[in-house]
Amino acid sequence: MGYIAKRSFKEQIDDKTITLLNVYFLQVFLTFWGLLLHPIDITLFYAPAIYLVIVLLVLLLSALFASKLFNKKKEYSIAIVAALIGNTGNLGIPLNIAIFGEASIPYTTIINLMNVFVVYTIGVYFYSRGNFDVKTSLKNIVKLPILWAAMLAIFLSLWGYRPSKNIMNMLMMGAYASMTMQLFLFGIYLYGTKIREINKKLITWVITFKFIILPLAAFSLLYFIELDPMIKGVLFIELLMPLAVANVNLASLYECEPKIVTALVFISSVLFLGVIFFAVDLLEVLH
């Protein structure tokens, strides 16, 4: 629908307005709904802690070498952070349920929570750096209401707050509207995106980090950790998820080549359809 709308109405469709509505309003509903849907158990935080360690290690590795390959500021920002923001929610949670059953839900939920913080701290900072200085990029993190909404939702959940059915229905409507809007925005940027015109070095870099470096780092660390096999599997699958549409939201919000980021999301999603079969086979070795 987004693709057809942009193709039909061209400049009459204002993608920046859609981005602002989604990021500053609808995603607040999505954050609240997602975090209050299941009670948060503080004892489950070991799994997302491992997730964060792996992400930070790969982030450091990416930052060390990306500066030598990408001279353009925006390409450098994309190269560092794009592969680290995976679709752990809309795709990761149902996929893990299909592989491991409903017992995986508490772990996928809490890992997705950690990914929310990765997106709206590390993600916001590096996509902002495509256009702004360090100070402004740090301010942009604080300005986003999603981060504050997430912290409030976590506090309420740990405090024992259980929203009524009517409140959850209201949050759910906003959440589904946000997910629909994200995909609509993805379609808008997909129109006019020419993959052949994108720096092939950038495509190779992001895809290599997404499907080789990040999974290899995860596999190497998880193999030597004493942990329940299912939790290991959930962590590995979540880190393997293709690029999230949240990348497009942030790239659009901070004008950091959203069409390039859209193309990278599309490419990683198509490749994931084949990669996931090899990943499932690797789970046996990981266990």
Secondary structure, DSSP 8 states (H G I E B T S, - for coil): -HHHHHHHHGGGS-HHHHHHHIIIIIHHHHHHHHHHSS---GGGGHHHHHHHHHHHHHHHHHHHHHHHH--SHHHHHHHHHGGG-B-TTTTHHHHHHHHH-GGGHHHHHHHHHHHHHIIIIIIHHHHHHTTS-HHHHHHHHHH-HHHHHHHHHHHHHHHT----HHHHHHHHHHHHHHHHHHHHHHHHHHTT--GGGS-HHHHHHHHHIIIIIHHHHHHHHHHTS---HHHHHHHHHHHH--B-THHHHHHHHTTS-HHHHHHHHHHHHHHHHHHHHHHHHHHHHH-
